[in-house]
Amino acid sequence: MIQEIKLTAYLKKYGEHWADELPENCPPEDVCIADNDDFYRLIHHKDHATPEDWLNTITEQPKRKFTPEQVVYAAGMSVLDNLEVAKDKLKMPFMKNKGLTGIAKISLVPEDGVVMQTFYDSHHTWWRTTMCNLEKAETI
């Protein structure tokens, strides 16, 4: 079950082991931790995920200019908490144009990083830590 936590409390308990270099004030102070909650990520292959499927938005879109407000969320990666929404997103022409053809399911625990519900109900931004084992992800 996803639980609210202050970033300062999270860092005190788990340490600061971010998988990516993060801008100042990122992640935000008010975040959540997952406790064996399933999240879904759109990926480039139907049958397996690659390291490129786990990049944050800044790395995925290096030429894009982000506003100071956007960069906080762009430093994380988009995940969805609802499989049906992920399936619907995968059908969108925009996603197909990005080469996204599959879905990876990953069960997150607190050591994997922090999440925040962003943009719409089932969308979350995930700031991943180096402690996260991406090998536990499975394709759907």
FIDREN-429118 format. One line per 10 residues: number of its first residue (from 1); for each residue x, z, y of N, C-alpha, C. Coordinates in nm, 4 decimals. Atoms other than C-alpha are relative to their C-alpha. Layout:
REM residues N
NUM) X,Z,Y,X,Z,Y,X,Z,Y | ...
***
This chain:
REM residues 140
1) 0.0843,0.0000,-0.1178,0.0000,0.0000,0.0000,0.0889,0.0000,0.1243 | -0.0772,0.0103,-0.1239,0.1361,-0.0976,0.3393,-0.0240,0.1245,0.0849 | 0.0083,-0.1224,-0.0794,0.2145,0.2050,0.5555,0.0710,-0.0205,0.1327 | -0.0624,0.0063,-0.1308,0.2866,0.2289,0.9255,0.1190,0.0952,0.0041 | -0.1184,-0.0838,-0.0171,0.6270,0.3669,1.0213,0.0677,-0.0392,0.1309 | -0.0817,0.0301,-0.1181,0.8417,0.3901,1.3315,0.1342,-0.0536,-0.0501 | -0.1270,0.0590,0.0407,1.1534,0.1776,1.3091,0.1107,0.1050,-0.0024 | -0.1041,-0.1036,-0.0023,1.3691,0.4766,1.4053,-0.0057,0.0865,-0.1261 | 0.0147,-0.0787,0.1235,1.2295,0.6730,1.1073,0.0457,-0.0824,-0.1201 | -0.0432,0.0869,0.1097,1.2850,0.3754,0.8765,0.1524,-0.0058,-0.0056
11) -0.1465,0.0108,-0.0044,1.6465,0.3365,0.9883,0.0676,0.1302,-0.0402 | -0.0559,-0.1302,0.0372,1.7111,0.7086,0.9481,-0.0023,0.0182,-0.1519 | 0.0141,-0.0176,0.1442,1.5879,0.6980,0.5875,0.0762,-0.1051,-0.0809 | -0.0546,0.1099,0.0809,1.7134,0.3558,0.4704,0.1267,-0.0627,0.0561 | -0.1187,0.0589,-0.0617,1.9924,0.2650,0.7105,-0.0300,-0.1376,0.0572 | 0.0150,0.1299,-0.0662,2.0462,-0.0567,0.9024,0.0799,-0.1044,-0.0768 | -0.0627,0.0999,0.0869,2.1197,-0.3376,0.6564,-0.0724,-0.1329,0.0116 | 0.0783,0.1217,-0.0188,1.9519,-0.6431,0.8066,0.0724,-0.1206,-0.0585 | -0.0563,0.1203,0.0614,2.0047,-0.9723,0.6255,0.0425,-0.1020,0.1053 | -0.0308,0.0931,-0.1084,2.0204,-1.1571,0.9580,0.0426,0.0771,0.1234
21) -0.0322,-0.0589,-0.1295,2.1717,-1.0870,1.2967,-0.1278,-0.0006,0.0828 | 0.1260,-0.0128,-0.0725,1.8825,-0.9594,1.5051,0.0237,0.0220,0.1485 | -0.0127,-0.0235,-0.1434,1.8297,-0.9663,1.8807,-0.0315,0.1453,0.0346 | 0.0272,-0.1354,-0.0479,1.7985,-0.6495,2.0851,-0.1491,0.0305,-0.0133 | 0.1381,-0.0470,0.0158,1.4807,-0.4467,2.0241,-0.0748,-0.0724,-0.1126 | 0.0580,0.0724,0.1127,1.4190,-0.6226,1.6953,0.0498,0.0633,-0.1291 | 0.1452,0.0079,-0.0057,1.2355,-0.5367,1.4798,-0.0569,0.0958,0.1052 | 0.0644,-0.0924,-0.0939,0.9865,-0.3664,1.7132,-0.0060,0.1411,-0.0572 | 0.0052,-0.1401,0.0425,0.9474,0.0100,1.6972,-0.1166,0.0271,-0.0958 | 0.1178,-0.0235,0.0837,0.5985,-0.0003,1.5413,-0.0081,-0.1068,-0.1083
31) -0.0037,0.0930,0.1125,0.6351,-0.1640,1.1990,-0.0677,0.0644,-0.1206 | 0.0568,-0.0520,0.1244,0.5156,-0.1153,0.8419,0.1004,-0.0196,-0.1127 | -0.0753,0.0202,0.1230,0.6748,-0.0749,0.5025,-0.0985,-0.0289,-0.1123 | 0.0810,0.0339,0.1161,0.5405,-0.2179,0.1812,0.0451,0.0843,-0.1185 | -0.0315,-0.0779,0.1191,0.5243,-0.0233,-0.1425,-0.0575,-0.0733,-0.1210 | 0.0421,0.0878,0.1095,0.5032,-0.2817,-0.4221,-0.1199,-0.0863,0.0381 | 0.1045,0.0903,-0.0474,0.2748,-0.4992,-0.2095,0.0481,-0.1432,-0.0166 | -0.0338,0.1402,0.0195,0.2658,-0.8703,-0.2893,-0.0138,-0.0779,0.1298 | 0.0012,0.0917,-0.1132,0.3506,-1.1228,-0.0208,0.0341,-0.1386,-0.0523 | -0.0159,0.1390,0.0423,0.3586,-1.5006,-0.0402,0.0724,-0.0780,0.1082
41) -0.0803,0.0818,-0.0908,0.6050,-1.7428,0.1147,-0.0128,-0.1455,-0.0445 | 0.0043,0.1423,0.0307,0.5606,-2.1189,0.1338,0.1426,-0.0494,-0.0177 | -0.1354,0.0427,0.0349,0.8613,-2.2877,-0.0272,0.0048,-0.1516,-0.0225 | -0.0218,0.1444,0.0068,1.0087,-2.6366,-0.0704,-0.0152,-0.0622,-0.1398 | 0.0135,0.0521,0.1362,0.9752,-2.6717,-0.4502,-0.1144,0.0736,-0.0689 | 0.1120,-0.0624,0.0705,0.6754,-2.6051,-0.6747,0.0448,0.0985,-0.1066 | -0.0393,-0.0794,0.1163,0.8789,-2.4511,-0.9546,0.1125,0.1000,0.0243 | -0.1047,-0.0987,-0.0269,1.1549,-2.2494,-0.7855,0.0266,0.0130,0.1498 | -0.0406,-0.0248,-0.1381,1.2700,-2.0957,-0.4603,0.1512,-0.0148,0.0097 | -0.1427,0.0130,-0.0265,1.6104,-2.1674,-0.3097,0.0360,0.0914,0.1171
51) -0.0380,-0.0827,-0.1159,1.8121,-1.9692,-0.0536,-0.0568,-0.0514,0.1330 | 0.0541,0.0573,-0.1229,1.6850,-2.2094,0.2142,-0.1465,0.0377,0.0227 | 0.1391,-0.0417,-0.0142,1.3316,-2.0880,0.1463,-0.0140,0.1385,0.0624 | 0.0036,-0.1374,-0.0492,1.4237,-1.7400,0.2707,0.0694,0.0138,0.1348 | -0.0632,-0.0034,-0.1322,1.5554,-1.8286,0.6170,-0.0999,0.0457,0.1052 | 0.0883,-0.0371,-0.1093,1.4183,-1.6789,0.9345,-0.0278,-0.1229,0.0864 | 0.0430,0.1143,-0.0804,1.2528,-1.9046,1.1906,0.1102,-0.0504,0.0918 | -0.1102,0.0423,-0.0873,1.5544,-1.9091,1.4248,0.0955,-0.0912,-0.0769 | -0.0911,0.0796,0.0824,1.7738,-2.0433,1.1438,-0.0673,-0.1299,-0.0451 | 0.0732,0.1193,0.0422,1.5046,-2.2854,1.0234,-0.0122,-0.1036,0.1121
61) 0.0243,0.0883,-0.1144,1.4583,-2.4286,1.3723,0.1075,0.0228,0.1077 | -0.1100,-0.0336,-0.0909,1.7997,-2.4088,1.5424,-0.0074,-0.0651,0.1389 | 0.0092,0.0684,-0.1303,1.7134,-2.6525,1.8244,-0.1155,0.0511,0.0861 | 0.1159,-0.0499,-0.0733,1.3936,-2.4747,1.9244,0.0414,0.1100,0.0970 | -0.0232,-0.1043,-0.1013,1.3990,-2.2640,2.2396,-0.1128,0.1018,-0.0093 | 0.0983,-0.1060,0.0124,1.2228,-1.9311,2.1943,-0.0009,0.0848,0.1273 | 0.0103,-0.0926,-0.1126,1.0942,-1.7117,2.4754,0.0486,0.1368,-0.0473 | -0.0408,-0.1356,0.0415,1.2141,-1.3493,2.4802,-0.1048,0.0686,-0.0888 | 0.1055,-0.0592,0.0825,0.8767,-1.2486,2.3329,-0.0016,-0.0625,-0.1397 | 0.0039,0.0704,0.1286,0.8941,-1.5113,2.0578,0.1206,0.0315,-0.0877
71) -0.1237,-0.0139,0.0777,1.2539,-1.4435,1.9524,-0.0050,0.1201,-0.0945 | 0.0120,-0.1182,0.0864,1.1648,-1.1023,1.8087,-0.0642,-0.0392,-0.1329 | 0.0709,0.0404,0.1211,0.9251,-1.2616,1.5602,0.0724,-0.1146,-0.0706 | -0.0758,0.1114,0.0587,1.1368,-1.5743,1.5082,0.1218,0.0506,-0.0771 | -0.1130,-0.0585,0.0722,1.4191,-1.3452,1.3893,-0.0407,0.0491,-0.1384 | 0.0512,-0.0345,0.1323,1.1976,-1.2559,1.0935,-0.0512,-0.1250,-0.0686 | 0.0567,0.1149,0.0704,1.0307,-1.4774,0.8383,-0.1485,0.0238,-0.0239 | 0.1437,-0.0062,0.0214,0.6643,-1.5563,0.7880,-0.0320,0.0189,-0.1476 | 0.0547,-0.0204,0.1336,0.4900,-1.4220,0.4799,-0.1494,0.0257,0.0155 | 0.1446,-0.0191,-0.0002,0.1240,-1.3993,0.3886,-0.0355,0.1049,-0.1040
81) 0.0394,-0.1038,0.0954,-0.0565,-1.1132,0.2165,-0.1179,-0.0417,-0.0873 | 0.1167,0.0481,0.0730,-0.3305,-1.3298,0.0651,0.0336,-0.1339,-0.0651 | -0.0350,0.1215,0.0732,-0.2696,-1.5918,-0.2041,-0.0909,-0.1165,0.0372 | 0.0919,0.1090,-0.0337,-0.5809,-1.7934,-0.1169,0.0331,-0.0595,0.1368 | -0.0411,0.0494,-0.1321,-0.4704,-1.8198,0.2454,0.1277,-0.0823,-0.0141 | -0.1239,0.0755,0.0234,-0.1259,-1.9308,0.1263,-0.0309,-0.1369,-0.0598 | 0.0389,0.1279,0.0609,-0.2871,-2.2002,-0.0910,-0.0621,-0.0927,0.1035 | 0.0624,0.0808,-0.1054,-0.4958,-2.3194,0.2045,0.1046,-0.0513,0.0994 | -0.1061,0.0409,-0.0936,-0.1911,-2.3277,0.4346,0.0835,-0.1126,-0.0597 | -0.0823,0.0995,0.0679,-0.0003,-2.5317,0.1792,-0.0631,-0.1398,0.0051
91) 0.0716,0.1274,-0.0063,-0.2667,-2.8052,0.2009,0.0043,-0.0644,0.1385 | 0.0018,0.0510,-0.1375,-0.2230,-2.8457,0.5777,0.1063,-0.1081,0.0184 | -0.0978,0.1075,-0.0236,-0.0531,-3.1701,0.6887,0.1290,0.0490,0.0642 | -0.1193,-0.0540,-0.0654,0.1852,-2.9727,0.9095,0.0971,0.0595,-0.1012 | -0.0849,-0.0616,0.1019,0.3145,-2.7806,0.6092,0.0597,-0.1059,-0.0922 | -0.0505,0.1090,0.0840,0.3441,-3.0949,0.3978,0.1106,-0.0761,0.0722 | -0.1027,0.0688,-0.0790,0.5413,-3.2593,0.6806,0.1306,0.0789,0.0047 | -0.1205,-0.0844,0.0057,0.7835,-2.9657,0.6649,0.0614,0.0007,-0.1397 | -0.0515,0.0063,0.1356,0.8319,-3.0388,0.2944,-0.0349,0.1203,-0.0850 | 0.0391,-0.1186,0.0751,0.6604,-2.7220,0.1770,-0.1015,-0.0385,-0.1068
101) 0.0845,0.0426,0.1116,0.5084,-2.7774,-0.1668,-0.0327,0.1110,-0.0990 | 0.0211,-0.1079,0.0961,0.5132,-2.4412,-0.3456,-0.0209,0.1338,0.0676 | 0.0223,-0.1366,-0.0471,0.4421,-2.0712,-0.3139,0.0827,0.0948,-0.0849 | -0.0724,-0.1063,0.0697,0.6697,-1.7812,-0.4026,-0.0702,0.1326,0.0275 | 0.0569,-0.1346,-0.0142,0.5286,-1.4347,-0.4648,0.1138,0.0992,-0.0131 | -0.1008,-0.1047,0.0068,0.7481,-1.1360,-0.3920,-0.0673,0.1338,0.0279 | 0.0522,-0.1352,-0.0194,0.6557,-0.7687,-0.4284,0.1031,0.0792,0.0785 | -0.0941,-0.0690,-0.0877,0.8139,-0.5784,-0.1432,-0.0102,0.1514,-0.0148 | -0.0128,-0.1449,-0.0021,0.9322,-0.2193,-0.1436,0.0708,0.0369,0.1300 | -0.0588,-0.0373,-0.1279,1.0617,-0.0171,0.1530,0.1439,-0.0472,0.0207
111) -0.1399,0.0409,-0.0139,1.4268,-0.1036,0.0839,0.0152,-0.1482,0.0366 | -0.0056,0.1435,-0.0283,1.3422,-0.4748,0.1287,-0.0092,-0.0326,0.1483 | 0.0113,0.0223,-0.1431,1.2840,-0.4330,0.5020,-0.1353,0.0445,0.0524 | 0.1257,-0.0392,-0.0643,0.9923,-0.3948,0.7383,-0.0834,-0.1243,0.0299 | 0.0939,0.1077,-0.0300,0.6848,-0.6053,0.8071,-0.0889,0.0423,0.1156 | 0.0980,-0.0244,-0.1055,0.4369,-0.6392,1.0887,-0.1042,-0.1102,-0.0073 | 0.1061,0.0992,-0.0038,0.0991,-0.8103,1.0921,0.0099,-0.0703,0.1351 | -0.0184,0.0788,-0.1218,0.1387,-1.0936,1.3449,-0.0862,-0.1258,-0.0039 | 0.0671,0.1288,-0.0222,-0.0583,-1.3906,1.4771,-0.1419,-0.0081,-0.0547 | 0.1354,-0.0025,0.0558,-0.3593,-1.3661,1.2410,-0.0014,0.0945,-0.1189
121) 0.0200,-0.1089,0.0961,-0.5018,-1.1318,0.9760,0.0974,0.0052,-0.1163 | -0.0811,-0.0068,0.1214,-0.3046,-1.2285,0.6662,0.1472,-0.0336,0.0225 | -0.1380,0.0375,-0.0313,0.0184,-1.3349,0.8420,0.0809,0.1240,0.0394 | -0.0917,-0.1089,-0.0347,0.3111,-1.0939,0.8590,0.1369,-0.0589,0.0307 | -0.1411,0.0309,-0.0208,0.6601,-1.1163,0.9981,0.0783,0.1030,-0.0802 | -0.0814,-0.0861,0.0863,0.9180,-0.9757,0.7556,0.1448,-0.0076,0.0473 | -0.1416,-0.0107,-0.0322,1.2603,-0.8561,0.8694,0.0677,0.0566,-0.1247 | -0.0568,-0.0292,0.1314,1.4556,-0.8556,0.5449,0.1335,0.0726,0.0120 | -0.1290,-0.0676,0.0075,1.7444,-0.6297,0.4521,0.0868,-0.0639,-0.1086 | -0.0916,0.0483,0.1034,2.0493,-0.7067,0.2413,-0.0287,0.0665,-0.1347
131) 0.0335,-0.0690,0.1248,1.9084,-0.4655,-0.0178,-0.1081,-0.0736,-0.0790 | 0.1070,0.0733,0.0668,1.6282,-0.7103,-0.1027,0.0578,-0.0962,-0.1025 | -0.0396,0.0906,0.1075,1.6743,-0.8899,-0.4331,-0.1004,-0.1147,-0.0061 | 0.0904,0.1148,-0.0023,1.5204,-1.2329,-0.3806,-0.0241,-0.0591,-0.1380 | 0.0182,0.0490,0.1375,1.5622,-1.3046,-0.7525,-0.1293,0.0524,-0.0628 | 0.1254,-0.0541,0.0554,1.2518,-1.0924,-0.8145,-0.1210,-0.0842,0.0378 | 0.1109,0.0877,-0.0388,1.0363,-1.3579,-0.6461,-0.0340,-0.0934,-0.1153 | 0.0440,0.0935,0.1036,0.8310,-1.5761,-0.8771,-0.0859,-0.1078,0.0660 | 0.0833,0.1069,-0.0544,0.6664,-1.9097,-0.8121,-0.1389,0.0062,-0.0623 | 0.1404,-0.0042,0.0426,0.2923,-1.9435,-0.8394,-0.0439,-0.1424,-0.0325
***
